[in-house]
Amino acid sequence: MGQMSGENPPRAHVAAPGTEKPRRFRPKLRYELIGCGLHGHEILGTEAAELRPEDEIFARESGGLRWYRCMRCDSWLALAPPSSPARKYPPEREEISLPLRGKPLRDRYVLRLIAVDRMVHFLVLAALAAAVLLFAGDRAALDADFTRILNDLQGGVGGPMVNSRRGIVHDLELLFSVSIRNLYLLGAAFAAYAVLEGVEAIGLWFAKRWAEYLTFVATLVFIPYEIRELIKGVTALKLLAFVINVAVAVYLLYAKRLFGLRGGGKAEHAEREADTGWAAIERSTPHGTPERSAPRSAPEARLPVLLAARGGQPADVRF
């Protein structure tokens, strides 16, 4: 089996995903297994007619089958050799784009989860912006219709339907009292905020560093407003939004090492490099994995068995 190149000492073996002892109260998510469950295994050499000794790290032959190693989760899959191979040997390591694994894969899933949250914000804010701008454009006609309907309903029941100081009718009256200019400003504010959330979502989905900074700053700016809203009155939706935003800010600051925290971008890049590429594959390969041995002749293969049956020691036998 190939060894790690370079002068650095080999790192300790890393257990394959899912092989750790299960923890009852603190289960650990294995993102490699999630990735393979969603997208399938990443295997190499399925179109190669022959395997070389250096290919044994990801493909081997035994018992008429070819065993392929998933480059994401380290599972070994037994398949028949290709009947119509497209090439003689598997591609060289330089030609292979390895899948993410370890912490970089975890970060990819977490960032995309945050991106989905931001995309939901984008859709809601975009809908609000469109509604406010459409309302502002037809405010005069809508105001007349609203007043006529309200008067008809109140006259039909012989008086006011609701308390004039609260309720949905009161809220609508306040809305119609807002000037056209302020309505357009409000719609523009909603639209700008929607664009910001959309940019965050796209950048986070593709794991862009600038999107992490943008999301952290944008989230931090609105936390004081959310605290003020919670002081006015606690609701499940307000509390959930506050907890999610605080968790997002803490994760981005600590785990992604923003603003130089815990070594900053250099440390984050070094950590990413350590968990990706062939070095990570080598570390997750068990030590002492047997090499493919050269075939022995029939007499040589039978002799140790015969000697062992007679109590002999085959170590001194020479050919």
C-alpha positions as CSV (number, residue, x, y, z in Angstrom):
1,M,0.0,0.0,0.0
2,G,1.2,3.5,-0.8
3,Q,2.6,5.6,2.0
4,M,2.2,9.3,2.6
5,S,4.8,11.3,0.9
6,G,6.8,14.1,2.6
7,E,8.9,14.5,5.7
8,N,6.0,14.9,8.1
9,P,5.4,11.9,10.4
10,P,2.3,9.9,9.6
11,R,-0.8,10.9,11.5
12,A,-2.7,8.5,13.7
13,H,-5.3,6.3,12.1
14,V,-8.8,7.7,11.8
15,A,-11.7,5.3,12.3
16,A,-14.0,4.9,9.4
17,P,-17.3,6.8,9.6
18,G,-19.9,4.8,11.5
19,T,-17.5,2.3,13.2
20,E,-17.3,4.1,16.5
21,K,-19.0,2.7,19.5
22,P,-22.6,4.0,19.6
23,R,-23.3,6.7,22.2
24,R,-26.7,6.5,23.8
25,F,-27.1,10.0,25.0
26,R,-24.8,11.9,22.7
27,P,-25.2,10.4,19.2
28,K,-22.8,11.7,16.6
29,L,-23.9,12.6,13.1
30,R,-21.7,11.0,10.4
31,Y,-22.1,13.4,7.5
32,E,-20.2,11.0,5.2
33,L,-22.9,8.4,5.7
34,I,-25.6,11.0,5.1
35,G,-23.9,12.1,1.9
36,C,-23.6,8.6,0.6
37,G,-27.3,8.0,1.6
38,L,-28.3,11.0,-0.4
39,H,-25.9,10.8,-3.4
40,G,-24.6,7.3,-3.5
41,H,-21.1,6.0,-2.9
42,E,-18.0,7.5,-4.6
43,I,-16.0,4.7,-6.0
44,L,-13.1,4.6,-8.4
45,G,-11.8,2.1,-11.0
46,T,-15.1,0.7,-12.1
47,E,-14.2,1.1,-15.8
48,A,-10.6,-0.1,-15.6
49,A,-9.5,-3.5,-17.0
50,E,-6.6,-3.9,-14.6
51,L,-5.6,-2.7,-11.2
52,R,-2.1,-1.7,-10.2
53,P,-0.5,-2.1,-6.8
54,E,-0.9,1.6,-6.1
55,D,-4.6,1.3,-6.7
56,E,-5.1,-1.0,-3.7
57,I,-6.0,2.0,-1.5
58,F,-9.4,2.2,-3.3
59,A,-9.8,-1.0,-5.3
60,R,-8.8,-4.6,-4.9
61,E,-9.5,-8.0,-6.5
62,S,-10.3,-11.1,-4.5
63,G,-12.3,-14.3,-5.2
64,G,-13.3,-13.3,-8.7
65,L,-14.8,-10.0,-7.4
66,R,-13.5,-6.5,-7.3
67,W,-13.8,-4.6,-4.1
68,Y,-14.2,-0.8,-4.3
69,R,-13.7,1.6,-1.5
70,C,-16.0,4.5,-1.1
71,M,-13.8,7.6,-1.0
72,R,-16.4,9.4,1.2
73,C,-17.5,6.9,3.8
74,D,-14.8,4.2,3.5
75,S,-17.3,1.4,2.9
76,W,-16.0,-1.5,0.7
77,L,-18.4,-2.7,-2.1
78,A,-18.0,-6.0,-4.0
79,L,-18.8,-5.8,-7.7
80,A,-18.0,-8.0,-10.7
81,P,-15.1,-6.7,-12.8
82,P,-16.2,-4.7,-15.8
83,S,-17.1,-6.8,-18.8
84,S,-16.3,-4.0,-21.3
85,P,-13.7,-1.8,-19.6
86,A,-13.2,1.7,-21.0
87,R,-9.6,2.1,-20.0
88,K,-6.7,-0.2,-19.0
89,Y,-6.0,1.3,-15.5
90,P,-7.8,3.6,-13.1
91,P,-7.1,7.3,-13.4
92,E,-4.0,8.8,-11.7
93,R,-4.5,10.5,-8.4
94,E,-3.9,13.9,-10.0
95,E,-6.9,13.3,-12.2
96,I,-9.3,12.4,-9.4
97,S,-11.5,15.0,-7.6
98,L,-12.1,13.5,-4.2
99,P,-15.4,14.2,-2.3
100,L,-15.5,16.2,0.9
101,R,-15.3,14.3,4.2
102,G,-14.7,15.1,7.8
103,K,-15.2,18.7,9.1
104,P,-15.4,20.3,5.6
105,L,-18.3,18.0,4.7
106,R,-20.0,18.9,8.0
107,D,-19.5,22.6,7.3
108,R,-21.0,22.2,3.8
109,Y,-24.2,20.7,5.3
110,V,-24.5,23.3,8.0
111,L,-23.9,26.2,5.7
112,R,-26.5,24.8,3.2
113,L,-29.0,24.4,6.1
114,I,-28.4,28.1,6.9
115,A,-28.8,28.9,3.2
116,V,-32.2,27.2,3.2
117,D,-33.2,29.4,6.1
118,R,-32.1,32.5,4.3
119,M,-33.9,31.5,1.2
120,V,-37.2,31.1,3.2
121,H,-36.5,34.7,4.5
122,F,-36.0,35.8,0.9
123,L,-39.3,34.4,-0.3
124,V,-41.3,35.9,2.6
125,L,-39.6,39.3,2.3
126,A,-40.0,39.4,-1.5
127,A,-43.7,38.6,-1.1
128,L,-44.1,41.3,1.5
129,A,-42.3,43.8,-0.7
130,A,-44.5,43.0,-3.7
131,A,-47.7,43.2,-1.6
132,V,-46.7,46.6,-0.1
133,L,-45.7,48.1,-3.5
134,L,-48.9,46.8,-5.1
135,F,-51.0,48.2,-2.3
136,A,-49.2,51.6,-2.6
137,G,-49.9,51.7,-6.3
138,D,-53.7,51.1,-5.8
139,R,-54.1,52.7,-2.4
140,A,-56.8,55.2,-3.4
141,A,-59.1,52.6,-5.0
142,L,-58.5,50.1,-2.2
143,D,-59.1,52.8,0.5
144,A,-62.5,53.6,-1.1
145,D,-63.5,49.9,-1.3
146,F,-62.4,49.3,2.3
147,T,-64.3,52.3,3.6
148,R,-67.5,51.3,1.7
149,I,-67.3,47.6,2.9
150,L,-66.6,48.7,6.5
151,N,-69.6,51.1,6.5
152,D,-71.9,48.5,5.0
153,L,-70.9,45.9,7.5
154,Q,-71.2,48.3,10.5
155,G,-74.5,49.6,9.3
156,G,-75.9,46.2,8.8
157,V,-75.4,45.2,12.5
158,G,-76.6,48.6,13.8
159,G,-73.2,49.9,15.0
160,P,-69.5,49.4,15.2
161,M,-68.4,45.7,14.9
162,V,-65.2,45.9,16.8
163,N,-63.3,48.1,19.2
164,S,-61.9,51.0,17.3
165,R,-58.6,50.8,19.2
166,R,-57.6,47.2,18.4
167,G,-58.3,44.4,16.1
168,I,-57.7,43.8,12.4
169,V,-60.0,46.6,11.3
170,H,-57.9,49.0,13.5
171,D,-54.7,47.7,11.9
172,L,-56.1,48.1,8.4
173,E,-57.2,51.7,9.2
174,L,-53.6,52.4,10.3
175,L,-52.3,50.9,7.1
176,F,-54.5,53.1,5.0
177,S,-53.4,56.2,7.0
178,V,-49.8,55.7,5.9
179,S,-48.7,58.0,3.2
180,I,-48.0,56.8,-0.3
181,R,-44.3,57.9,0.0
182,N,-43.8,55.9,3.2
183,L,-45.5,52.8,1.7
184,Y,-43.0,52.9,-1.2
185,L,-40.1,53.3,1.2
186,L,-41.4,50.4,3.2
187,G,-41.7,48.3,0.1
188,A,-38.2,49.2,-1.0
189,A,-36.8,48.3,2.4
190,F,-38.5,44.9,2.2
191,A,-37.1,44.4,-1.3
192,A,-33.6,45.4,-0.3
193,Y,-33.7,43.1,2.7
194,A,-35.0,40.3,0.5
195,V,-32.1,40.8,-1.9
196,L,-29.6,40.7,1.0
197,E,-31.1,37.4,2.2
198,G,-31.0,36.0,-1.3
199,V,-27.3,36.9,-1.8
200,E,-26.5,35.3,1.6
201,A,-28.4,32.1,0.6
202,I,-26.5,31.8,-2.7
203,G,-23.1,32.5,-1.2
204,L,-23.6,30.1,1.7
205,W,-24.8,27.3,-0.6
206,F,-21.5,27.5,-2.5
207,A,-19.5,27.8,0.7
208,K,-18.1,31.3,-0.1
209,R,-16.1,32.9,2.7
210,W,-17.5,36.4,2.0
211,A,-21.0,35.0,2.5
212,E,-20.1,33.8,6.0
213,Y,-19.0,37.3,7.0
214,L,-22.1,38.9,5.3
215,T,-24.4,36.5,7.1
216,F,-22.8,37.0,10.5
217,V,-23.0,40.8,10.2
218,A,-26.5,40.8,8.9
219,T,-27.6,38.4,11.6
220,L,-25.9,40.3,14.4
221,V,-27.5,43.6,13.3
222,F,-31.1,42.3,13.8
223,I,-30.5,40.5,17.1
224,P,-31.1,43.7,19.2
225,Y,-34.4,44.2,17.3
226,E,-35.4,40.6,18.1
227,I,-34.6,41.1,21.8
228,R,-36.8,44.2,21.9
229,E,-39.6,42.3,20.3
230,L,-39.2,39.5,22.9
231,I,-39.4,42.1,25.7
232,K,-42.7,43.4,24.2
233,G,-44.2,39.9,24.2
234,V,-42.8,36.4,24.0
235,T,-44.3,34.1,21.3
236,A,-43.1,30.7,20.1
237,L,-42.3,32.1,16.6
238,K,-40.3,35.1,18.0
239,L,-38.3,32.8,20.4
240,L,-37.6,30.3,17.7
241,A,-36.3,33.0,15.3
242,F,-34.1,34.5,18.0
243,V,-32.6,31.1,19.0
244,I,-31.9,30.2,15.3
245,N,-30.2,33.5,14.6
246,V,-28.1,33.4,17.8
247,A,-27.0,29.8,16.9
248,V,-26.1,30.9,13.3
249,A,-24.0,33.8,14.6
250,V,-22.2,31.7,17.2
251,Y,-21.5,28.9,14.7
252,L,-20.1,31.2,12.0
253,L,-18.0,33.1,14.5
254,Y,-16.5,30.0,16.3
255,A,-16.6,27.1,13.9
256,K,-15.7,29.2,10.8
257,R,-13.1,31.3,12.7
258,L,-14.3,34.7,11.5
259,F,-12.4,37.9,12.3
260,G,-9.2,36.0,13.2
261,L,-10.8,34.0,16.0
262,R,-9.0,30.7,16.8
263,G,-6.4,31.4,14.1
264,G,-8.7,32.9,11.5
265,G,-8.9,32.0,7.9
266,K,-5.4,30.4,7.8
267,A,-6.3,27.9,10.6
268,E,-9.6,27.2,8.9
269,H,-7.8,26.5,5.6
270,A,-5.2,24.3,7.2
271,E,-7.9,22.3,9.0
272,R,-9.8,21.9,5.7
273,E,-6.6,20.7,3.9
274,A,-6.0,18.2,6.7
275,D,-9.4,16.6,6.3
276,T,-9.5,16.5,2.5
277,G,-7.4,15.0,-0.2
278,W,-5.3,11.8,-0.3
279,A,-3.7,12.5,3.1
280,A,-7.1,12.0,4.7
281,I,-7.7,8.8,2.7
282,E,-4.3,7.5,3.9
283,R,-5.1,8.3,7.5
284,S,-8.4,6.4,7.4
285,T,-6.7,3.3,5.9
286,P,-6.0,0.8,8.6
287,H,-2.3,0.2,9.5
288,G,-1.0,-3.2,8.7
289,T,-3.3,-3.8,5.7
290,P,-1.8,-6.8,3.9
291,E,-0.1,-6.2,0.6
292,R,-1.1,-8.2,-2.4
293,S,1.3,-11.1,-2.3
294,A,2.9,-12.7,-5.4
295,P,1.4,-16.1,-6.4
296,R,3.3,-19.1,-5.2
297,S,3.8,-22.3,-7.1
298,A,1.7,-25.3,-6.2
299,P,4.4,-27.3,-4.4
300,E,5.4,-24.2,-2.4
301,A,1.8,-23.5,-1.4
302,R,1.3,-27.1,-0.2
303,L,4.6,-27.6,1.6
304,P,3.8,-25.4,4.7
305,V,0.6,-27.4,5.2
306,L,2.4,-30.7,5.0
307,L,5.1,-29.6,7.3
308,A,2.6,-28.2,9.8
309,A,0.8,-31.5,9.8
310,R,4.0,-33.4,10.6
311,G,5.1,-30.8,13.2
312,G,7.8,-29.3,11.0
313,Q,8.7,-25.6,10.6
314,P,8.5,-24.2,7.1
315,A,10.6,-21.2,7.9
316,D,13.8,-22.8,6.9
317,V,12.6,-24.3,3.7
318,R,14.4,-22.8,0.6
319,F,13.8,-23.1,-3.1
